[in-house]
Amino acid sequence: MKVHNFSAGPSILPDFTVEKTAEAIKNFAGTTLSLMEVSHRSKEFVAVMDEAIAMFKELLSIPEGYSVLFLGGGASTQFCMIPYNLMAKKSAYLNTGAWANKAQKEAKLFGEVVEVASSKETVYNYIPKGYVVPADADYFHITTNNTIYGTEIKEDMDCDIPLVADMSSDIFSRPIDVSKYALIYGGAQKNLAPAGVTFVIVKNEILGKVDRQIPTMLNYQTHIDGESMFNTPPVVPVFAALQTLKWIKEQGGVSAIQKMNEEKAALLYNEIDSNPMFKGTVINKEDRSLMNICFVMNDEYKELEKDFYEFATSKGMSGIKGHRSVGGFRASTYNALPKASVQALVDCMQEFKSTHVK
Amino acid sequence: MKVHNFSAGPSILPDFTVEKTAEAIKNFAGTTLSLMEVSHRSKEFVAVMDEAIAMFKELLSIPEGYSVLFLGGGASTQFCMIPYNLMAKKSAYLNTGAWANKAQKEAKLFGEVVEVASSKETVYNYIPKGYVVPADADYFHITTNNTIYGTEIKEDMDCDIPLVADMSSDIFSRPIDVSKYALIYGGAQKNLAPAGVTFVIVKNEILGKVDRQIPTMLNYQTHIDGESMFNTPPVVPVFAALQTLKWIKEQGGVSAIQKMNEEKAALLYNEIDSNPMFKGTVINKEDRSLMNICFVMNDEYKELEKDFYEFATSKGMSGIKGHRSVGGFRASTYNALPKASVQALVDCMQEFKSTHVK
């Protein structure tokens, strides 16, 4: 029995991506060599990189004047690259979770950081609104989806200063208006590829405005000039990302993906809201993530949490344990998760209710 | 026909590594999930990371007091991490090639850099000797193998100050006395794994001696404390690295590997030295690399260079074009390259001679 993969990340990828990558690991593009052992300068791999960048631009309708980069080092490295490259004196951050908090902490090494709002005191169970972004900050940083807490900023916001977004866990889950952002980045290991590659979409004109000397590898301009080939790129993750992009296109693009994500999320949130044993952890329904659905047992059933976890696991649910800071359960419903997996989890919840609720 | 893979990097890996990785991409450790889509915190992947670190230590006989790290970002990121972490005021570099030069250039962002010697003026065709390392430098940086030029420092040197070595292209090619080094690092894509993971062997006591604030991801201590799991590691390359380490052990360890490398190199260097059509590019034989064997056509046969390239390619030799700065040919004979591939190249050289030399 293949398990239902609800892991928060690394997480489920399309079968197409898995199959094509396994094939290429054995024999890449007819070279008789493994994808792991061909030169990144070979015409076969250069074609992969070029196509991955082109499809990234096509699927997200990225306007002229933006570059798409594939880098190593994870989104965590971006936490320092962003202020290194963009922060002359001051930046603004919205604190919506542990990762947003880490990004903000890192920026403090480079200058003044204004936290415009935070939901930390209530374990990040909502997205703050009504805050003021300082007009003299060099950029405003947001984390669009907060994996641990199940909150998401699902609309592209208007911002008077350059907007920087960590979209590690919701990229390609919906259409985005890239023109509203100065920079979008994320680790690939949720909706795109295995861990080991980080994507960056950067508006070229925002670069070159800080005085500090930037180490070569931390300078976005290095990678723009080198077309993500300044040094050897992570070839396997880039290849896998291309397969996922092809799969997204085959599904009908990000609008079709969004519709599927909304259906999957509605199915599970409806069960959470109607099943007397469970409740969602996010206090405002409009802040609920379509990617990570967090729920706990209602107080009167609290002692059955371990039982439900074991029951669901026995039925093939994998990776549904909530993060330790929230507790309970987290079902990550990334693009590649089939609706059938969500239905299987809902079936578990209903069966568990029928056994325990009189 | 499977080609003979002489690529300089990414480069040939053991069939064992290729097969085991392809299997795990489909079904990792019996989880029914792909290696690409399992949590890096799963017990199955934690076991991979732990075993990779343990085998690294075992195969290189790494003494107590050193940490082994698997990081993203490539060796190029190490060029700035090293001075960030180790250079209080001054460092010393040996300039033996383009990569050594890049490392040195990066260090200049952090303080005074002394170039102790350089072979740049003769396109790096030898390893300088008899230089003096300043006693007051914080460390001395060397590049043990220079992929582009085919030179190699094949013995562990004694150094009165902390010795830092880029071993990207000769790690695991011979036993090394790790105790003579403060830090050894390298991209994995030559003798170890696909591109996307960088290994670092660091003596713990050399850290914590600089005053500057170090960005979290650039701080070695972060990754020591996090046991290479501070952020999501590049899971596929780490898994592949473990398979290669198992293969090295199966071959009899690095001493056995060294013997095979010496035999392969002797076979090809003998042909280069005895065949009137060819000559080696490295001026001192003791500096010749066992990993990258660079040669050109003798002056009277210079116009046949393209012909030989095409002839060898037609016989299945892949990746033998020399780097543009050296010209001619480069046969990379990394650990996983079978002796039969070297023999096939030697056969090409002999057949070409019998056709063209009267």
Interface residues (C-beta under 8 A of the other chain):
Chain A: M1 K2 V3 N5 S7 A8 G9 P10 S11 I12 L13 T17 V18 E19 T21 A22 I25 K26 T31 T32 L33 S34 L35 M36 E37 V38 S39 H40 L71 G72 G73 G74 A75 S76 T77 F79 C80 Y84 K102 K105 E106 L109 G187 Q189 A193 P194 A195 G196 V197 Q213 P215 T216 M217 L218 F230 N231 T232 P233 P234 V235 V236 P237 A240 S318 G319
Chain B: M1 K2 V3 N5 S7 A8 G9 P10 S11 I12 L13 T17 V18 E19 T21 A22 I25 K26 T31 T32 L33 S34 L35 M36 E37 V38 S39 H40 L71 G72 G73 G74 A75 S76 T77 F79 C80 Y84 K102 K105 E106 L109 G187 Q189 A193 P194 A195 G196 V197 Q213 P215 T216 M217 L218 F230 N231 T232 P233 P234 V235 V236 P237 A240 S318 G319
